[in-house]
Amino acid sequence: MEVMKPRKLASSLPTLEKIDNLTQADCVTLARGFDYLSKTSGNNDDAIGNFLKRFPVMKYMSERNPILEDLLVFTSVRLANDGKKYAAVRLLGCALLSLFDTVTDVYMIYTYWTTDQVGFAYASLASLLLNIVGQMVIVFFQNSHQSKRKMLREIMYVLSFTKPGVDAYRVVIGAEQGVGAMYDPKSELVSSKIIEMFTVAVPGAIIQSYAFLTGSSQSSAAIFSLVVSIFTASFTSTGLSFDLDLDLTRRSTNPTFYGYIPDGSKEKMKTFAFMSFVSACQLIAKTLCCALCVVESSTAVFAYLGIDMALYLAYKLLRWDFYYWLPIYGLPGAFFAFWSRVIVKIVVDFTACVHFRHAYELGGSYFTFTFLTMPVDCFYFGSRYLEHVESDAGKSRQLPMVLNAPQVYGFIGGVMALQVMTFVLFLRTINPEYIRTFYSSRSGNAQAMAAFYENNEDTHKLENFNRNRHKWKKIKEEVLTWVNSKILEWNESQPEWWDARRKAAIYD
């Protein structure tokens, strides 16, 4: 069912005068409106309240027949459960795919080792170990205030490679963020996926592509492992963006950013497919770019990535937007901000993960800039590769496999054309009012302050206390004045959201 947005609804609301003569079209409008509000409101009560407020006809009918509200509650719960089932299948499928990708990587390490390609074996093993270290860091920050027993259990999940499944399960069952925890379960899942893409998916694809280009490993198993790595990374990237956008809490607290994925099963499937193709094409193109670069010189890759990263960090520093949004301060905060910026930038460069156009991350304008410069990079390094293999230094290496100009430019051009086409289709599929988020220049600091000014709900305004203070220091006094004016009311009324975690965040 197509879901109408508020602007469309406003022009077709059934009026009280039509209460005794509602048409089938009026009923469809009411159904679409309730479906939309159920999926974008923070909870069932908000959905029903907004529905009755927006549709006076339904409010009038509810007053005449109180059982209608019970029916709305039941329907809202069913709609929410349908969404949770869909998310559960996707999350658990992504976790299984991640585990399968790890198995293929381990097999390739074994293959490299037994065929005397120890350099590739060591590089692949290092990426797996780096992933374990990264996951351990997340576990440490997330559970630093928990018992040693819980910390040990979380470490065992990492060492047994079952953490993706555990994280997905926690999100599916709706586990709450613990007191003292840095992340809520969904944010922890996102962080783990980012680390996995940064340490395993991206390096693994580069290593295997380079091995293929140099003729060192061109077996069917090697090609299959490379395809699995690319598919896993694109599916993970797309799933990450998809789940965050469909999150009801995020849609409620930041409706100007979250909500680009349209409602309706067919629309969701098309959006997911186009996003996956865009991500896969980005990974193929960027991986090929780096692999061609390594053929010429390994230092050229680090120079290329380093210059690109320096430009991005300078952009963040000049906008006073360097600190990451998580509340970590001092030297650890600067260290964490640096690596968070580096990791997210690499992930976006290789997967085009659309969630990271968020102002807290790259921002819409820089995300699009990165996307648009990708073809230039690919064709430039393709020409560098061709110059190298034709030079005396390249000929002296006697590479088992040498690509010619039609092969290089034809492949790059084909991938780029497919990516542009699917990206245009993606933009045509999403809700059109969110296209502006792809060229927005809003900084993370501006976003944090907007979260306070643009939200009317107390619980949403309080989210700033879960953000780095550097993001909203310009309005610190105003925020504290507002909290002081409200805190007595919260202590007396004890709303459901006024829990130990929020109190700890404020008193901190």
C-alpha positions in Angstrom: 0.0 0.0 0.0 1.3 3.4 -0.9 1.7 5.6 2.1 0.8 9.3 1.8 3.1 11.9 3.3 1.6 14.7 5.5 1.5 17.2 2.6 -0.5 14.8 0.5 -2.8 13.9 3.4 -3.6 17.5 4.1 -5.2 18.0 0.7 -7.5 14.9 1.0 -8.6 14.7 4.6 -12.2 13.5 5.1 -14.1 16.3 6.9 -16.6 16.1 9.7 -19.4 17.0 7.3 -18.7 13.7 5.5 -18.9 11.6 8.6 -22.2 9.9 7.6 -21.2 9.5 3.9 -17.5 8.4 3.8 -16.5 7.1 0.4 -14.1 4.2 -0.4 -11.4 6.8 -1.3 -11.9 8.4 2.2 -11.3 5.1 3.9 -8.2 4.5 1.8 -6.9 7.9 2.9 -7.5 7.1 6.5 -5.9 3.7 6.2 -2.8 5.1 4.5 -2.6 7.9 7.1 -2.7 5.4 10.0 -0.1 3.1 8.3 2.2 6.1 7.9 1.9 7.4 11.4 2.3 3.9 12.9 5.6 3.5 11.2 7.0 7.0 11.9 5.8 7.7 15.5 7.9 6.8 18.5 5.4 4.4 20.0 1.8 3.2 19.7 0.3 5.9 21.9 2.0 8.6 19.8 0.8 7.0 16.6 -2.8 6.9 17.8 -2.7 10.4 19.3 -1.3 11.9 16.1 -3.8 10.0 14.0 -6.8 11.2 16.0 -5.4 14.8 16.0 -4.8 14.9 12.3 -8.1 13.2 11.4 -11.0 14.9 13.2 -13.4 12.4 11.7 -11.6 9.6 13.5 -11.5 11.6 16.8 -15.2 12.1 16.5 -15.9 8.4 15.9 -13.6 7.4 18.7 -15.6 9.6 21.1 -18.8 8.0 20.0 -17.4 4.5 20.1 -14.5 4.0 22.6 -13.8 0.5 21.3 -12.3 2.1 18.2 -9.2 3.2 20.1 -8.6 -0.4 21.3 -8.9 -1.5 17.6 -6.3 1.1 16.6 -3.9 -0.1 19.4 -4.2 -3.7 18.1 -3.7 -2.6 14.5 -0.7 -0.5 15.4 1.0 -3.4 17.3 0.4 -5.7 14.3 2.0 -3.1 11.9 5.0 -2.7 14.2 5.4 -6.5 14.6 5.4 -7.0 10.8 8.2 -4.5 10.5 10.2 -6.3 13.3 9.8 -9.6 11.6 11.2 -8.2 8.3 14.1 -6.6 10.2 14.8 -9.8 12.1 15.2 -11.8 8.9 17.5 -9.2 7.4 19.7 -8.8 10.4 20.1 -12.5 11.1 20.7 -13.1 7.4 23.4 -10.4 7.4 25.0 -12.1 10.5 25.1 -15.5 8.7 26.5 -13.9 5.6 29.3 -12.3 7.7 30.1 -15.7 9.2 30.2 -17.3 5.8 32.5 -14.6 4.5 34.9 -15.2 7.4 35.0 -18.9 6.5 35.9 -18.1 2.9 38.6 -15.7 4.1 40.1 -18.4 6.3 40.0 -20.8 3.4 41.9 -18.3 1.2 44.5 -17.9 4.0 45.0 -21.6 3.9 45.2 -21.6 0.1 47.8 -18.8 0.1 49.8 -20.6 2.7 49.9 -24.0 1.0 50.8 -22.4 -2.4 53.8 -20.5 -1.0 52.0 -17.1 -1.3 52.9 -16.2 2.3 52.7 -12.5 1.7 49.0 -12.7 0.8 48.4 -15.2 3.7 50.0 -12.8 6.3 48.1 -9.8 4.9 44.8 -11.7 5.1 45.5 -13.0 8.5 46.5 -9.5 9.7 43.1 -8.2 8.6 41.2 -10.8 10.5 43.3 -10.2 13.6 42.7 -6.4 13.2 39.0 -7.1 13.1 39.2 -9.0 16.4 41.2 -6.1 18.0 38.6 -3.6 16.8 35.7 -5.6 18.1 37.6 -5.9 21.5 37.8 -2.1 21.6 34.1 -1.8 21.2 33.5 -4.5 23.9 35.8 -2.6 26.3 34.1 0.8 25.8 30.6 -0.7 25.9 31.2 -2.8 29.0 33.7 -0.8 31.0 31.1 -0.3 33.8 29.9 -3.9 33.7 31.0 -6.9 35.7 34.1 -8.9 34.7 31.9 -11.9 34.0 29.9 -10.0 31.4 33.1 -8.5 29.9 34.5 -12.0 29.6 31.3 -13.3 27.9 31.4 -10.5 25.4 35.1 -11.2 24.6 34.2 -14.9 24.0 31.6 -13.8 21.5 34.3 -11.9 19.6 36.8 -14.7 19.7 34.2 -17.2 18.5 33.1 -14.9 15.6 29.5 -15.1 16.9 29.3 -11.4 17.9 27.5 -10.4 14.6 24.7 -12.9 15.5 24.6 -11.8 19.1 24.3 -8.2 18.2 21.6 -8.9 15.7 19.6 -10.9 18.2 19.8 -8.1 20.8 18.4 -5.6 18.3 15.7 -8.0 17.2 14.4 -8.6 20.8 14.6 -4.9 21.5 17.2 -5.0 24.3 17.6 -1.7 26.2 20.8 0.3 26.6 22.4 -0.5 29.9 23.4 2.1 32.5 26.9 3.2 31.8 26.9 1.7 28.3 28.3 3.9 25.5 25.9 2.5 22.9 22.4 1.3 22.6 22.2 -2.2 21.0 21.5 -0.9 17.5 24.5 1.5 17.6 26.7 -1.2 18.9 25.7 -3.4 16.0 26.4 -0.5 13.6 29.8 0.1 15.1 30.7 -3.6 14.9 29.7 -3.7 11.2 31.8 -0.6 10.5 34.8 -2.2 12.1 34.2 -5.4 10.1 34.0 -3.6 6.8 37.1 -1.5 7.6 39.3 -4.3 8.8 38.1 -7.4 6.8 35.8 -6.6 3.8 37.8 -3.7 2.3 41.4 -5.1 2.9 40.2 -8.6 1.9 38.8 -7.4 -1.4 42.0 -5.4 -2.2 44.3 -8.3 -1.3 42.3 -10.8 -3.4 41.9 -8.4 -6.3 45.7 -7.8 -6.3 46.4 -11.5 -6.1 44.1 -12.0 -9.1 45.6 -9.2 -11.2 49.2 -10.5 -10.6 48.1 -14.0 -11.6 49.0 -15.3 -8.2 45.5 -16.7 -7.5 43.0 -17.1 -10.3 41.3 -20.3 -9.2 37.6 -20.7 -9.0 37.8 -20.7 -5.2 39.6 -17.4 -5.3 37.1 -15.8 -7.6 34.2 -17.2 -5.5 35.8 -15.8 -2.3 36.2 -12.4 -3.9 32.6 -12.3 -5.0 31.4 -13.3 -1.5 33.5 -10.5 0.0 32.1 -7.9 -2.3 28.5 -9.2 -1.9 28.9 -9.4 1.9 30.3 -5.8 2.1 27.6 -4.3 -0.1 24.8 -6.2 1.7 26.2 -5.2 5.1 26.5 -1.5 4.0 23.0 -1.5 2.6 21.5 -3.3 5.6 23.1 -0.9 8.0 21.6 2.2 6.2 18.3 0.4 5.8 17.8 -0.5 9.4 18.9 2.9 10.7 16.4 4.7 8.4 13.5 2.4 9.3 14.2 2.8 13.1 11.1 4.4 14.5 12.9 6.2 17.3 15.3 7.8 14.8 12.5 8.8 12.5 10.7 10.4 15.4 13.7 12.3 16.7 15.2 13.4 13.4 12.4 13.2 10.7 14.3 15.6 8.4 17.0 12.9 7.8 15.5 9.5 8.6 12.5 8.4 6.4 13.9 8.4 2.9 13.0 4.7 2.4 9.3 4.6 1.2 6.7 2.3 2.8 5.3 -0.7 1.0 7.1 -4.0 0.4 7.8 -3.5 -3.3 9.2 0.0 -2.8 11.4 -1.3 0.1 12.7 -4.1 -2.1 13.5 -1.8 -5.0 15.3 0.6 -2.7 17.3 -2.1 -1.1 18.3 -3.6 -4.5 19.4 -0.3 -5.9 21.4 0.6 -2.8 23.1 -2.8 -2.9 24.1 -2.3 -6.6 25.5 1.1 -5.9 27.5 -0.2 -3.0 28.8 -3.2 -4.9 29.8 -1.1 -7.9 31.6 1.4 -5.5 33.5 -1.5 -3.9 34.5 -3.1 -7.2 35.6 0.2 -8.7 37.6 1.4 -5.6 39.1 -2.0 -5.1 40.2 -2.2 -8.7 41.6 1.3 -8.4 43.7 0.3 -5.4 44.8 -3.0 -6.9 46.0 -1.3 -10.1 47.8 1.2 -7.9 49.6 -1.6 -5.9 50.8 -3.2 -9.2 52.7 0.0 -9.8 53.8 0.6 -6.3 52.4 -0.2 -2.8 53.4 3.2 -1.6 51.3 4.8 -4.3 48.2 3.3 -2.6 49.0 4.8 0.8 49.9 8.1 -0.8 46.5 8.2 -2.7 44.5 7.2 0.4 46.6 9.5 2.7 46.1 12.6 0.6 42.4 11.9 0.3 42.1 11.4 4.1 44.1 14.6 4.8 41.8 16.6 2.7 38.8 15.2 4.6 40.3 15.8 8.1 41.2 19.3 7.1 37.6 19.9 6.0 36.4 18.7 9.4 38.9 20.8 11.3 38.2 24.0 9.4 34.5 23.6 10.3 35.3 22.9 14.0 33.6 19.6 13.4 36.4 17.2 14.2 35.2 15.7 17.5 33.0 12.6 17.0 29.4 12.7 18.4 30.1 10.1 21.1 30.7 11.6 24.6 34.4 10.8 24.9 36.7 13.7 26.0 40.3 14.8 26.5 43.1 12.9 24.8 41.0 9.7 24.5 38.3 11.7 22.8 40.7 13.2 20.3 42.2 9.8 19.6 38.7 8.2 19.2 37.6 11.1 17.0 40.6 10.7 14.7 40.1 7.0 14.2 36.4 7.2 13.9 36.7 9.8 11.1 39.3 7.7 9.3 37.4 4.5 9.6 34.0 6.0 8.5 35.7 7.8 5.5 37.3 4.5 4.3 34.0 2.7 4.6 32.2 5.4 2.6 35.0 5.5 0.0 34.7 1.7 -0.6 31.0 1.0 0.0 29.1 4.3 -0.5 27.1 3.6 2.6 24.4 6.2 2.3 23.8 6.5 6.1 27.1 8.3 6.5 25.8 11.4 4.6 24.5 12.2 8.1 25.8 15.5 9.5 27.5 13.7 12.4 29.6 11.7 9.8 30.7 13.0 6.4 27.7 15.3 5.8 25.6 15.2 2.6 27.8 17.5 0.5 31.1 15.7 1.2 29.4 12.3 0.7 28.3 13.4 -2.8 31.7 14.9 -3.5 33.3 11.6 -2.6 30.9 9.7 -4.8 31.3 12.1 -7.8 35.2 12.0 -7.7 35.3 8.2 -7.8 35.2 7.9 -11.7 38.1 10.4 -12.0 40.2 8.3 -9.5 39.5 5.1 -11.4 40.3 6.3 -14.8 43.5 8.1 -13.5 44.9 5.0 -11.9 43.8 2.9 -14.8 46.0 5.1 -17.0 48.9 4.9 -14.5 48.6 1.1 -14.6 48.8 1.0 -18.3 51.8 3.3 -18.4 53.6 1.1 -15.8 53.0 -2.2 -17.6 54.3 -0.7 -20.9 57.4 0.8 -19.2 60.8 -1.0 -18.8 60.2 -1.5 -15.1 56.8 -3.1 -15.7 58.1 -5.4 -18.5 61.0 -6.5 -16.3 58.5 -7.8 -13.7 57.1 -10.3 -16.2 53.6 -10.2 -14.7 51.6 -13.4 -15.5 48.5 -11.3 -16.3 48.6 -7.9 -18.1 45.4 -6.0 -18.9 45.3 -3.9 -22.1 43.6 -0.5 -22.5 40.2 -1.7 -23.8 40.0 -4.2 -20.9 40.9 -1.6 -18.2 38.8 1.3 -19.6 36.0 -0.9 -20.7 35.6 -2.6 -17.3 35.9 0.7 -15.4 33.5 2.4 -17.7 31.0 -0.4 -17.4 31.1 -0.4 -13.6 30.8 3.3 -13.4 27.8 3.4 -15.9 26.0 0.7 -13.9 26.6 2.6 -10.7 25.4 5.9 -12.0 22.3 4.3 -13.5 21.4 2.5 -10.2 22.1 5.6 -8.2 19.7 7.6 -10.3 17.1 4.9 -9.9 17.7 4.9 -6.2 17.1 8.6 -6.0 13.9 8.2 -8.0 12.7 5.5 -5.6 13.2 7.2 -2.3 10.9 9.8 -0.8 11.8 12.9 -2.9 11.9 15.3 0.0 15.0 13.6 1.3 17.1 14.1 -1.8 18.3 17.4 -0.3 20.1 15.4 2.4 22.6 14.3 -0.3 23.8 17.9 -0.8 23.2 19.4 2.7 26.1 21.3 4.1 24.9 21.1 7.7 27.7 20.3 10.2 27.6 17.9 13.1 27.6 20.9 15.5 24.6 22.5 13.7 22.8 19.1 13.8 23.2 18.7 17.5 21.9 22.2 18.2 19.0 21.6 15.8 18.1 18.5 17.7 17.4 20.7 20.7 15.6 23.5 18.9 13.5 21.4 16.4 12.2 18.8 18.8 9.2 19.4 21.0 9.4 16.2 23.1 11.4 16.4 26.3 12.9 12.9 25.7 14.2 13.9 22.3 15.7 17.2 23.5 17.6 15.2 26.1 19.4 13.2 23.4 22.0 15.9 23.4 23.3 14.5 26.7 24.2 11.3 24.8 26.2 13.5 22.4 29.7 15.0 22.7 29.5 18.3 24.6 31.7 19.9 21.9 28.8 19.5 19.5 26.4 21.8 21.4 28.7 23.9 23.6 27.4 27.1 21.9 24.0 26.5 23.5 25.2 24.8 26.7 23.8 27.5 29.1 20.4 27.4 27.3 20.2 23.6 27.5 21.2 23.6 31.2 18.6 26.3 32.0 15.9 24.3 30.2 16.9 21.1 32.1 16.8 22.9 35.5 13.3 24.2 34.7 12.1 20.7 33.9 13.9 18.4 36.3 11.6 18.9 39.2 8.6 18.1 36.9 10.3 14.9 35.7 11.1 13.7 39.3 7.5 14.2 40.3 5.8 12.7 37.3 8.4 10.0 36.7 7.7 9.5 33.0 8.7 6.1 31.6 11.8 7.5 29.8 13.1 9.2 32.9 15.2 6.1 33.8 18.6 5.6 35.5 20.5 5.9 32.2 19.1 9.4 31.4 19.6 10.6 35.0 23.2 9.4 34.9 23.8 11.2 31.6 22.5 14.5 33.0 24.1 14.4 36.4 27.4 13.5 34.6 
